[in-house]
Amino acid sequence: MKENLFKNKISSGIMALICTVLWGSAFPVLKVSFRELNILPINIYSKLYFAGIRFFIAALALFIVTKFILKINFKIELKHFKQLLILGFFQTTLMYFFFYNGLGFTTGIKSSIIMSSSNFFVIIIAHFIYENDKINHQKIFGLTTGFLGIILINFDKLPFDMTFTFRGEGFLILGALAGTLGTFLGKNLTVKLHPMVVTTYQMFFGAVILLVLGKVGMGKTTLNFNTLSFTLLIYAAFISSAAFAIWFTLLKYHKAGEITLYRFLIPVSGSILSVIFLAEEHFTVNILIALFLVSMGIILINISKTKKQM
């Protein structure tokens, strides 16, 4: 019954859609969380500590699901420990160091669109690593379209009103690059270990580093949770655990291109939800054009993958 649910085209599409909406919701959720916890953009270590708590809870939830529900063996060889630790540093610690701190200096809409640049970085780096994953004409069109959207989102008004800052948009791009490097490190490990095991370990190691760095930097300062901020923390942890669990299960039963195609909905849902839940954010012509270009870029590069797998 469970396999049929994940194999069915309609139900798997709905689940992929749910995953992308969950990931997209993270942008306004984190903005509201920072506000509720009085975490200012300059409070770097408070954001690291908050991220550490989130991913520590998410890693524990993933462990319970993977170990006791999916019945997957968690034993790893010593040689994999170092690799998982390095992966955790790039995929969780470094990526979310830049993401959380960049998010504090820009909008939820811009963050959701800029972070989607990781889709395009993967295509470029893969071209130089894998002989069977070269850039073709369709990928070039997709990359060009996508990066035009990334560039355009940094202009409030054309042609010269640029709003790019290194600590805001620059950090988000660095976060996307860190996540991209983690993708390739993780791909090598998932050949030897189950993807859920790899994700759980790397998330746990990355969370521990974030917690230590954040707590040391904060000193005696603490995060004073209220009902809303605590609820949002649990929800953010749920996003990281549930979405990854569903996503990897879908990848098990479908071609990667068919599932990753839905990733274009992450910036779309992130932007729409930011407008809904963040009163200070709204759509402009530039934003809508940028969102369309980035989404089309993601669709084009993933359609190219799907054709290749046929």
Rosetta silent file (secondary structure, phi, psi, omega in degrees, C-alpha in Angstrom):
SEQUENCE: MKENLFKNKISSGIMALICTVLWGSAFPVLKVSFRELNILPINIYSKLYFAGIRFFIAALALFIVTKFILKINFKIELKHFKQLLILGFFQTTLMYFFFYNGLGFTTGIKSSIIMSSSNFFVIIIAHFIYENDKINHQKIFGLTTGFLGIILINFDKLPFDMTFTFRGEGFLILGALAGTLGTFLGKNLTVKLHPMVVTTYQMFFGAVILLVLGKVGMGKTTLNFNTLSFTLLIYAAFISSAAFAIWFTLLKYHKAGEITLYRFLIPVSGSILSVIFLAEEHFTVNILIALFLVSMGIILINISKTKKQM
SCORE:     score description
SCORE:     0.000 S_00000001
   1 L     0.000  -45.217 -178.971    0.000    0.000    0.000 S_00000001
   2 H   -65.246  -43.481 -179.615    2.793    2.406    0.964 S_00000001
   3 H   -63.442  -41.238  178.721    4.821    1.594   -2.169 S_00000001
   4 H   -60.531  -36.807  179.566    1.771    2.076   -4.384 S_00000001
   5 H   -63.453  -41.649 -178.165    1.244    5.507   -2.806 S_00000001
   6 H   -81.206  -23.886  179.527    4.784    6.589   -3.647 S_00000001
   7 H   -82.729  -30.584 -178.348    4.797    4.954   -7.084 S_00000001
   8 L   -61.538  131.392 -175.390    1.502    6.451   -8.222 S_00000001
   9 H   -62.013  -41.432 -177.046    2.118    9.485  -10.460 S_00000001
  10 H   -70.681  -50.051 -178.199   -0.693   11.603   -8.994 S_00000001
  11 H   -66.723  -36.453  178.394   -0.018   10.905   -5.300 S_00000001
  12 H   -67.684  -36.218  176.539    3.760   11.238   -5.759 S_00000001
  13 H   -64.963  -39.961  178.127    3.219   14.579   -7.516 S_00000001
  14 H   -64.253  -42.161  179.927    1.068   15.786   -4.628 S_00000001
  15 H   -67.091  -37.347  175.699    3.719   14.705   -2.112 S_00000001
  16 H   -64.255  -39.818  176.888    6.464   16.452   -4.091 S_00000001
  17 H   -61.742  -43.166  178.605    4.283   19.559   -4.126 S_00000001
  18 H   -60.335  -42.973  179.076    3.843   19.318   -0.343 S_00000001
  19 H   -59.404  -46.130 -177.345    7.629   19.080    0.104 S_00000001
  20 H   -66.769  -35.812  177.373    8.273   22.194   -1.967 S_00000001
  21 H   -68.434  -39.840  177.030    5.611   24.168   -0.096 S_00000001
  22 H   -59.903  -49.036  179.056    7.098   23.062    3.231 S_00000001
  23 H   -63.859  -39.259  178.596   10.573   24.200    2.150 S_00000001
  24 H   -64.556  -33.854 -179.119    9.160   27.429    0.743 S_00000001
  25 H   -68.364  -16.759 -178.470    7.379   28.178    4.018 S_00000001
  26 H   -61.211  -32.023 -175.463   10.727   28.218    5.833 S_00000001
  27 H   -65.321  -54.610  176.494   11.498   31.732    4.580 S_00000001
  28 H   -68.479  -32.696  179.477    8.597   33.603    6.237 S_00000001
  29 H   -60.275  -44.210 -179.601    8.680   31.245    9.239 S_00000001
  30 H   -69.610  -38.316  177.729   12.287   32.164    9.987 S_00000001
  31 H   -61.469  -44.334  178.615   11.661   35.880    9.472 S_00000001
  32 H   -66.632  -39.246  179.608    8.773   35.768   11.955 S_00000001
  33 H   -61.071  -45.416  178.165   10.838   33.643   14.366 S_00000001
  34 H   -58.600  -41.844 -178.998   13.670   36.185   14.375 S_00000001
  35 H   -66.494  -44.195 -178.786   11.175   38.949   15.106 S_00000001
  36 H   -66.171  -32.698 -179.014    9.465   37.032   17.923 S_00000001
  37 L   -91.727    3.633 -178.276   12.809   36.160   19.544 S_00000001
  38 L    56.960   37.939  176.948   14.127   39.717   19.116 S_00000001
  39 L   -90.526  109.457 -179.328   17.045   38.422   17.052 S_00000001
  40 L   -77.850  159.023  178.765   18.437   41.417   15.181 S_00000001
  41 L   -52.821  -33.078 -177.846   20.253   41.043   11.834 S_00000001
  42 L   -81.059   -8.746 -178.964   23.583   41.661   13.597 S_00000001
  43 L   -80.775   72.547 -175.308   22.952   38.895   16.182 S_00000001
  44 H   -58.874  -49.429 -172.203   24.972   36.283   14.283 S_00000001
  45 H   -71.578  -30.240  176.007   25.451   33.822   17.132 S_00000001
  46 H   -64.829  -38.275  178.557   21.816   33.891   18.254 S_00000001
  47 H   -69.432  -36.941  176.992   20.802   32.863   14.744 S_00000001
  48 H   -64.420  -41.357 -179.706   23.393   30.080   14.717 S_00000001
  49 H   -65.520  -42.535  177.880   22.104   28.792   18.047 S_00000001
  50 H   -61.616  -43.399  177.994   18.504   28.902   16.824 S_00000001
  51 H   -63.027  -40.602  179.711   19.534   27.012   13.666 S_00000001
  52 H   -61.297  -43.754  178.006   21.394   24.471   15.791 S_00000001
  53 H   -61.223  -45.336 -178.773   18.315   23.771   17.929 S_00000001
  54 H   -57.256  -51.671 -173.698   16.173   23.396   14.802 S_00000001
  55 H   -78.243  -22.376  173.706   18.421   20.896   13.071 S_00000001
  56 H   -67.056  -45.911  177.867   19.216   18.973   16.244 S_00000001
  57 H   -63.290  -43.104 -179.124   15.484   18.340   16.749 S_00000001
  58 H   -63.495  -40.322  179.592   15.074   17.527   13.043 S_00000001
  59 H   -64.251  -40.588  177.616   17.992   15.058   13.128 S_00000001
  60 H   -63.662  -41.756  178.922   16.471   13.254   16.126 S_00000001
  61 H   -63.900  -42.143  178.281   13.107   13.057   14.345 S_00000001
  62 H   -63.899  -38.720  178.870   14.787   11.689   11.203 S_00000001
  63 H   -61.548  -45.828 -179.835   16.653    9.125   13.293 S_00000001
  64 H   -61.469  -45.881 -179.498   13.402    7.865   14.865 S_00000001
  65 H   -64.404  -46.592 -175.911   11.666    7.632   11.472 S_00000001
  66 H   -68.683  -43.185 -175.331   14.638    5.994    9.736 S_00000001
  67 H   -77.310  -47.008 -169.193   15.549    3.566   12.520 S_00000001
  68 H  -102.143  -21.413  178.997   12.193    2.505   13.913 S_00000001
  69 H  -101.798  -49.740  178.671    9.686    3.082   11.106 S_00000001
  70 L   -82.231  -13.135  176.822   11.722    2.508    7.944 S_00000001
  71 L    58.731   41.929 -179.753   13.885   -0.102    9.752 S_00000001
  72 L   -96.485  135.430 -178.428   17.101    1.126    8.118 S_00000001
  73 L   -69.042  131.460 -177.256   20.439    0.118    9.643 S_00000001
  74 L  -100.961    3.926 -178.961   22.336    3.083   11.124 S_00000001
  75 L   -71.172  134.710  177.780   25.707    1.411   11.556 S_00000001
  76 L  -129.428  153.493  176.328   28.537    3.156    9.712 S_00000001
  77 L   -79.629  156.782 -177.137   32.204    2.364    9.258 S_00000001
  78 H   -58.475  -34.885 -178.211   34.818    4.594   10.873 S_00000001
  79 H   -65.862  -24.024  179.580   35.999    5.818    7.447 S_00000001
  80 H   -82.138  -20.295 -176.706   32.516    7.238    6.807 S_00000001
  81 H   -60.197  -49.263 -179.048   32.471    9.194   10.072 S_00000001
  82 H   -62.980  -40.806 -179.806   34.929   11.829    8.864 S_00000001
  83 H   -64.062  -40.510  179.307   33.133   12.137    5.514 S_00000001
  84 H   -69.134  -34.559  177.506   29.772   12.635    7.225 S_00000001
  85 H   -65.679  -43.731  177.698   31.295   15.221    9.561 S_00000001
  86 H   -64.684  -42.058  177.977   32.682   17.188    6.595 S_00000001
  87 H   -61.399  -43.628  178.366   29.345   16.866    4.805 S_00000001
  88 H   -60.631  -36.062  178.800   27.527   18.132    7.904 S_00000001
  89 H   -64.392  -44.727 -178.366   29.841   21.132    8.011 S_00000001
  90 H   -77.411  -47.542 -170.838   29.062   22.117    4.401 S_00000001
  91 H   -76.087  -29.881 -178.268   25.436   20.986    4.090 S_00000001
  92 H  -116.203  -57.405 -175.231   24.170   22.220    7.468 S_00000001
  93 H   -62.792  -59.237 -173.588   26.695   24.365    9.376 S_00000001
  94 H   -69.974  -44.221 -179.165   28.166   26.477    6.579 S_00000001
  95 H   -59.562  -45.810 -176.188   25.068   26.620    4.405 S_00000001
  96 H   -83.601  -17.311  169.122   22.802   27.746    7.227 S_00000001
  97 H   -60.812  -49.638 -179.717   25.403   30.093    8.693 S_00000001
  98 H   -71.163  -40.838 -177.064   25.179   32.063    5.460 S_00000001
  99 H   -64.907  -51.110 -177.411   21.457   31.492    4.941 S_00000001
 100 H   -63.682  -40.410 -178.660   20.273   32.553    8.400 S_00000001
 101 H   -77.045  -32.545  174.901   22.545   35.586    8.512 S_00000001
 102 H   -68.313  -39.146 -179.968   21.788   36.599    4.926 S_00000001
 103 H   -59.485  -32.305 -178.951   18.060   36.272    5.564 S_00000001
 104 L   -68.274  -19.525 -175.877   18.335   38.834    8.359 S_00000001
 105 L  -109.670    8.538  177.764   19.537   41.504    5.918 S_00000001
 106 L  -150.004 -173.492 -173.799   17.064   40.979    3.082 S_00000001
 107 L   -90.377  163.661  176.190   13.489   39.927    2.372 S_00000001
 108 H   -65.054  -37.479  179.350   11.872   36.507    2.419 S_00000001
 109 H   -62.958  -51.646 -178.943   10.990   36.850   -1.267 S_00000001
 110 H   -62.676  -37.646 -179.624   14.535   37.658   -2.358 S_00000001
 111 H   -63.107  -44.170 -177.846   15.920   34.917   -0.113 S_00000001
 112 H   -65.872  -33.977 -179.654   13.676   32.238   -1.619 S_00000001
 113 H   -77.530  -45.178 -177.736   14.632   33.265   -5.157 S_00000001
 114 H   -66.816  -39.985 -179.545   18.381   33.693   -4.554 S_00000001
 115 H   -64.744  -21.875  177.953   18.725   30.403   -2.640 S_00000001
 116 L   -71.418   -7.628  177.416   17.277   28.610   -5.671 S_00000001
 117 L   -62.838  -17.975  177.387   20.540   29.456   -7.462 S_00000001
 118 H   -59.785  -31.530  176.864   21.872   26.199   -5.976 S_00000001
 119 H   -59.684  -35.975 -176.785   19.903   24.408   -8.727 S_00000001
 120 H   -84.134  -35.553  176.350   22.033   26.176  -11.325 S_00000001
 121 H   -61.892  -37.600  179.111   25.354   25.809   -9.486 S_00000001
 122 H   -60.097  -44.201 -179.153   24.793   22.033   -9.405 S_00000001
 123 H   -63.152  -42.469 -178.257   24.447   21.909  -13.202 S_00000001
 124 H   -66.638  -48.454 -177.922   27.630   23.951  -13.742 S_00000001
 125 H   -67.017  -38.677  179.303   29.798   21.982  -11.300 S_00000001
 126 H   -59.515  -32.929  179.620   28.448   18.626  -12.527 S_00000001
 127 H   -58.648  -35.575 -177.087   29.645   19.540  -16.028 S_00000001
 128 H   -91.083  -10.722 -177.398   33.262   19.537  -14.798 S_00000001
 129 H  -102.875  -43.637 -173.078   32.948   16.449  -12.575 S_00000001
 130 L  -109.395  130.261  179.518   30.861   13.903  -14.480 S_00000001
 131 L   -66.479  -30.020 -176.297   31.526   12.781  -18.049 S_00000001
 132 L   -98.052   16.449 -178.062   27.881   11.816  -18.554 S_00000001
 133 L  -135.562   50.015 -177.377   26.399   15.065  -17.197 S_00000001
 134 L   -80.587  157.142  177.575   27.637   17.741  -19.568 S_00000001
 135 L   -74.357  129.133  176.506   25.902   21.038  -20.231 S_00000001
 136 L  -112.456 -175.765 -175.973   23.801   20.955  -23.406 S_00000001
 137 H   -62.921  -38.514 -179.421   21.908   23.661  -25.300 S_00000001
 138 H   -68.310  -38.270  177.328   18.760   23.251  -23.224 S_00000001
 139 H   -66.153  -38.512  177.654   20.723   23.482  -19.976 S_00000001
 140 H   -61.014  -43.080  178.211   22.479   26.604  -21.251 S_00000001
 141 H   -63.276  -42.601  178.421   19.084   28.166  -21.966 S_00000001
 142 H   -65.175  -42.563  178.957   17.851   27.151  -18.522 S_00000001
 143 H   -64.677  -44.121  179.725   20.979   28.471  -16.788 S_00000001
 144 H   -61.737  -45.545  179.293   20.823   31.758  -18.677 S_00000001
 145 H   -61.673  -46.591 -178.049   17.136   32.186  -17.867 S_00000001
 146 H   -63.765  -46.788 -178.374   17.657   31.302  -14.206 S_00000001
 147 H   -69.735  -28.796  173.237   20.647   33.541  -13.621 S_00000001
 148 H   -62.006  -39.748  176.834   18.882   36.445  -15.336 S_00000001
 149 H   -65.190  -40.996  178.435   16.164   36.036  -12.721 S_00000001
 150 H   -62.345  -40.894  178.682   18.760   35.940   -9.909 S_00000001
 151 H   -67.575  -45.942 -176.100   20.311   39.160  -11.245 S_00000001
 152 H   -62.648  -33.936 -177.264   16.971   40.881  -11.773 S_00000001
 153 L   -66.240  -16.556 -179.993   15.753   40.211   -8.217 S_00000001
 154 L   -89.650    9.301  176.025   18.608   42.414   -6.968 S_00000001
 155 E  -118.714  124.345  175.031   17.134   45.489   -8.671 S_00000001
 156 E   -71.750  -43.135  177.453   14.184   47.308   -7.153 S_00000001
 157 E  -140.503  140.851  176.464   13.719   49.283  -10.329 S_00000001
 158 L   -80.320  151.504    5.482   15.470   49.022  -13.644 S_00000001
 159 L  -100.101  -15.349 -167.142   17.955   49.885  -14.850 S_00000001
 160 L  -124.132    9.363 -176.819   20.346   50.939  -12.051 S_00000001
 161 E   -88.229   72.962 -175.084   18.575   50.754   -8.689 S_00000001
 162 E   -84.453  138.232 -177.683   20.545   47.788   -7.322 S_00000001
 163 L  -118.240   23.338 -177.906   19.879   46.626   -3.753 S_00000001
 164 L   -75.575  129.668  172.635   22.589   43.959   -3.470 S_00000001
 165 L  -128.814  147.945 -177.446   24.555   43.818   -0.189 S_00000001
 166 H   -66.080  -41.625 -177.353   27.268   41.318    0.710 S_00000001
 167 H   -75.146  -12.549  177.291   25.859   40.554    4.189 S_00000001
 168 H  -105.241  -88.785 -177.622   22.402   40.003    2.732 S_00000001
 169 H   -63.314  -35.948  178.763   22.178   38.760   -0.831 S_00000001
 170 H   -62.343  -43.248  178.035   25.907   37.927   -0.931 S_00000001
 171 H   -63.499  -37.590  179.605   25.609   35.614    2.075 S_00000001
 172 H   -63.943  -40.826  177.628   22.620   33.873    0.471 S_00000001
 173 H   -64.361  -41.648  177.078   24.648   33.139   -2.669 S_00000001
 174 H   -63.830  -36.493  176.846   27.493   31.779   -0.522 S_00000001
 175 H   -63.911  -42.439  177.986   24.942   29.653    1.313 S_00000001
 176 H   -63.350  -38.095  177.727   23.665   28.264   -1.988 S_00000001
 177 H   -66.984  -42.144  177.981   27.254   27.472   -3.015 S_00000001
 178 H   -61.513  -42.644  177.745   27.961   25.719    0.285 S_00000001
 179 H   -64.225  -35.842  178.417   24.806   23.653   -0.147 S_00000001
 180 H   -65.297  -44.206  176.743   25.862   22.795   -3.705 S_00000001
 181 H   -61.263  -39.999  177.134   29.252   21.523   -2.529 S_00000001
 182 H   -62.526  -34.745  178.774   27.426   19.495    0.098 S_00000001
 183 H   -59.533  -43.414 -178.899   25.236   17.999   -2.637 S_00000001
 184 H   -73.872  -36.668  175.130   28.264   16.526   -4.402 S_00000001
 185 H   -63.720  -41.954 -179.327   29.856   15.299   -1.178 S_00000001
 186 H   -67.596  -35.154 -179.446   26.545   13.717   -0.242 S_00000001
 187 H   -62.406  -39.095  177.833   26.117   12.099   -3.663 S_00000001
 188 H   -65.709  -37.813 -178.590   29.369   10.187   -3.208 S_00000001
 189 H   -73.525  -34.197 -177.226   28.302    8.991    0.232 S_00000001
 190 L   -71.250   -9.976  172.193   24.822    7.883   -0.829 S_00000001
 191 L   -71.263  -31.734 -176.526   26.450    5.348   -3.135 S_00000001
 192 L   -99.907  -29.881 -176.514   27.728    3.573   -0.011 S_00000001
 193 L  -124.999  156.725  177.743   25.084    4.518    2.568 S_00000001
 194 L   -64.011  136.046 -178.977   21.306    4.975    2.509 S_00000001
 195 H   -53.141  -36.394  179.155   20.378    8.620    1.717 S_00000001
 196 H   -67.480  -35.893  177.238   18.260    8.865    4.892 S_00000001
 197 H   -67.032  -44.965  179.041   21.213    7.696    6.994 S_00000001
 198 H   -60.749  -46.803 -178.895   23.510   10.213    5.307 S_00000001
 199 H   -62.594  -43.195 -178.455   21.007   13.052    5.803 S_00000001
 200 H   -64.390  -47.801 -178.986   20.416   12.213    9.463 S_00000001
 201 H   -63.855  -47.938 -176.351   24.106   11.979   10.361 S_00000001
 202 H   -65.312  -37.023  179.225   25.151   15.102    8.475 S_00000001
 203 H   -66.433  -39.030  179.244   22.263   17.087    9.925 S_00000001
 204 H   -65.877  -49.559 -179.722   23.147   15.946   13.442 S_00000001
 205 H   -62.024  -44.360  179.144   26.863   16.776   13.087 S_00000001
 206 H   -62.775  -37.884  179.170   26.110   20.115   11.449 S_00000001
 207 H   -66.238  -40.843  179.475   23.593   20.965   14.185 S_00000001
 208 H   -61.905  -43.085  178.277   26.069   20.205   16.965 S_00000001
 209 H   -62.258  -43.403  178.020   28.648   22.541   15.394 S_00000001
 210 H   -61.250  -43.134  179.954   26.003   25.265   15.074 S_00000001
 211 H   -62.121  -44.834 -178.859   24.935   24.811   18.701 S_00000001
 212 H   -66.033  -49.062  179.744   28.506   25.024   19.995 S_00000001
 213 H   -60.528  -44.749 -178.083   29.441   28.039   17.867 S_00000001
 214 H   -64.415  -45.771 -177.070   26.195   29.797   18.694 S_00000001
 215 H   -67.666  -41.560  178.013   26.337   29.185   22.439 S_00000001
 216 H   -62.897  -43.948 -179.739   29.988   30.194   22.745 S_00000001
 217 H   -68.128  -33.652 -179.544   29.343   33.365   20.755 S_00000001
 218 H   -74.127  -27.288 -176.417   26.188   34.226   22.720 S_00000001
 219 L    66.506 -124.659 -178.626   27.878   33.866   26.084 S_00000001
 220 L   -87.167   -3.557  178.335   25.286   34.324   28.823 S_00000001
 221 L   -68.107  143.828  178.944   22.632   35.547   26.383 S_00000001
 222 L  -127.918  162.824  174.678   19.655   33.226   25.948 S_00000001
 223 L   -94.854  120.333 -178.007   16.765   32.868   23.534 S_00000001
 224 L   -95.671   95.520 -177.608   13.497   33.702   25.285 S_00000001
 225 L   -76.075  140.252  167.139   10.870   31.607   23.529 S_00000001
 226 L  -110.361 -176.176 -175.784    7.188   32.475   23.646 S_00000001
 227 H   -60.277  -43.499 -177.838    4.352   30.244   22.458 S_00000001
 228 H   -67.129  -48.549 -177.006    4.533   31.438   18.850 S_00000001
 229 H   -65.491  -35.666  177.769    8.325   31.271   18.476 S_00000001
 230 H   -68.102  -40.644  177.780    8.457   27.805   20.073 S_00000001
 231 H   -62.447  -41.864  179.000    5.684   26.583   17.758 S_00000001
 232 H   -66.703  -34.926  176.778    7.547   27.983   14.753 S_00000001
 233 H   -61.679  -48.021  179.854   10.755   26.263   15.925 S_00000001
 234 H   -63.197  -39.703  178.448    9.003   22.890   16.051 S_00000001
 235 H   -64.324  -42.656  179.638    7.434   23.555   12.661 S_00000001
 236 H   -62.283  -39.175  176.401   10.836   24.500   11.182 S_00000001
 237 H   -65.887  -39.062  177.673   12.296   21.247   12.541 S_00000001
 238 H   -61.106  -41.461  177.888    9.325   19.375   11.068 S_00000001
 239 H   -54.886  -49.055 -174.559   10.056   20.920    7.670 S_00000001
 240 H   -67.290  -33.624 -177.913   13.612   19.619    7.736 S_00000001
 241 H   -87.102  -53.320 -175.306   12.688   16.094    8.826 S_00000001
 242 H   -64.760  -46.442 -177.066    9.348   15.377    7.123 S_00000001
 243 H   -62.894  -42.739  178.842   10.168   16.987    3.774 S_00000001
 244 H   -65.672  -40.684 -179.917   13.505   15.171    3.459 S_00000001
 245 H   -61.469  -45.627  179.667   11.949   11.836    4.451 S_00000001
 246 H   -67.524  -43.854 -175.462    9.203   12.177    1.820 S_00000001
 247 H   -61.391  -47.562 -178.951   11.564   13.550   -0.838 S_00000001
 248 H   -67.349  -32.404  176.517   14.117   10.738   -0.569 S_00000001
 249 H   -67.119  -39.883  176.901   11.353    8.134   -0.620 S_00000001
 250 H   -63.439  -40.511  179.340    9.995    9.664   -3.829 S_00000001
 251 H   -64.570  -25.388  179.042   13.482    9.584   -5.376 S_00000001
 252 H   -67.794  -33.370 -174.008   13.627    5.879   -4.574 S_00000001
 253 H  -104.705   -6.246 -176.468   10.631    5.136   -6.811 S_00000001
 254 L  -134.469  160.030  173.814   11.017    7.746   -9.562 S_00000001
 255 L   -63.991  141.214 -174.471   13.647    9.140  -11.911 S_00000001
 256 H   -56.247  -41.940 -177.689   15.482   12.037  -10.267 S_00000001
 257 H   -62.549  -33.580 -179.288   14.540   14.515  -13.000 S_00000001
 258 H   -66.803  -32.483 -177.992   10.820   13.788  -12.579 S_00000001
 259 H   -88.712  -46.015 -177.774   10.961   14.707   -8.882 S_00000001
 260 H   -65.830  -17.728  174.988   13.535   17.526   -8.889 S_00000001
 261 H   -55.334  -33.786 -177.597   11.409   19.237  -11.553 S_00000001
 262 H   -70.628   -9.676 -178.286    9.076   20.261   -8.717 S_00000001
 263 H   -63.779  -17.475  177.360   11.848   22.318   -7.111 S_00000001
 264 H   -63.939  -18.966 -179.258   10.744   25.305   -9.179 S_00000001
 265 H   -80.492  -12.548  179.067    7.847   25.571   -6.719 S_00000001
 266 H   -64.992  -53.494  176.963   10.154   26.316   -3.763 S_00000001
 267 H   -65.308  -31.353  178.879   10.851   29.962   -4.758 S_00000001
 268 H   -65.123  -52.246 -179.507    7.236   30.301   -5.917 S_00000001
 269 H   -67.253  -37.239  178.104    5.750   29.101   -2.621 S_00000001
 270 H   -61.154  -40.957  179.771    8.434   30.935   -0.624 S_00000001
 271 H   -69.568  -46.959 -178.658    7.563   34.210   -2.339 S_00000001
 272 H   -62.705  -44.824 -179.036    3.788   33.789   -2.071 S_00000001
 273 H   -68.614  -31.213  176.241    3.930   32.790    1.600 S_00000001
 274 H   -65.080  -41.519  178.227    6.282   35.692    2.374 S_00000001
 275 H   -65.121  -38.427 -178.039    3.752   38.113    0.904 S_00000001
 276 H   -69.432  -43.844 -170.798    0.933   36.474    2.885 S_00000001
 277 H  -101.753  -11.104  179.392    2.652   36.333    6.277 S_00000001
 278 L  -116.143  106.584 -173.125    5.081   39.262    6.163 S_00000001
 279 L   -59.339  -28.962 -175.763    3.195   42.555    6.018 S_00000001
 280 L   -81.172   -6.235 -176.548    6.244   44.494    4.805 S_00000001
 281 L  -107.310  143.146 -179.803    6.705   42.327    1.702 S_00000001
 282 L  -155.142  159.815  179.118    4.814   42.611   -1.566 S_00000001
 283 L   -79.325  143.035  170.795    5.153   41.707   -5.227 S_00000001
 284 L  -124.759  171.186  178.652    6.513   44.146   -7.778 S_00000001
 285 H   -59.435  -44.719  179.528    6.851   43.784  -11.535 S_00000001
 286 H   -58.751  -44.921 -178.536   10.583   43.087  -11.142 S_00000001
 287 H   -63.444  -44.374 -178.532    9.971   40.386   -8.554 S_00000001
 288 H   -64.320  -39.761  178.122    7.310   38.650  -10.658 S_00000001
 289 H   -67.259  -44.457  179.194    9.554   38.654  -13.742 S_00000001
 290 H   -61.018  -42.947  179.746   12.534   37.397  -11.706 S_00000001
 291 H   -63.057  -41.363  178.232   10.399   34.665  -10.136 S_00000001
 292 H   -63.940  -45.225 -178.642    9.154   33.567  -13.549 S_00000001
 293 H   -63.397  -45.298  179.875   12.687   33.468  -15.006 S_00000001
 294 H   -64.277  -44.397  179.741   14.132   31.483  -12.098 S_00000001
 295 H   -62.261  -43.387  178.277   11.224   29.026  -12.109 S_00000001
 296 H   -64.532  -37.561  177.896   11.520   28.522  -15.874 S_00000001
 297 H   -61.196  -44.150  179.478   15.270   28.011  -15.505 S_00000001
 298 H   -65.060  -41.721  178.468   14.727   25.247  -12.931 S_00000001
 299 H   -61.897  -45.582 -176.429   12.078   23.602  -15.123 S_00000001
 300 H   -64.260  -43.509 -178.588   14.298   23.681  -18.222 S_00000001
 301 H   -70.583  -29.366 -179.883   17.370   22.141  -16.581 S_00000001
 302 H   -82.252  -31.503  173.132   15.300   19.410  -14.978 S_00000001
 303 H   -63.273  -37.507  177.952   13.369   18.596  -18.167 S_00000001
 304 H   -61.649  -40.920  178.068   16.787   18.155  -19.766 S_00000001
 305 H   -64.573  -43.622 -178.020   17.673   15.644  -17.022 S_00000001
 306 H   -62.008  -42.307  178.198   14.411   13.778  -17.475 S_00000001
 307 H   -61.812  -38.366 -178.474   14.938   13.419  -21.227 S_00000001
 308 H   -66.725  -32.494 -177.246   18.418   12.079  -20.596 S_00000001
 309 H   -80.518  -12.543 -176.890   17.092    9.426  -18.217 S_00000001
 310 L   -74.992    0.000    0.000   14.485    8.168  -20.738 S_00000001
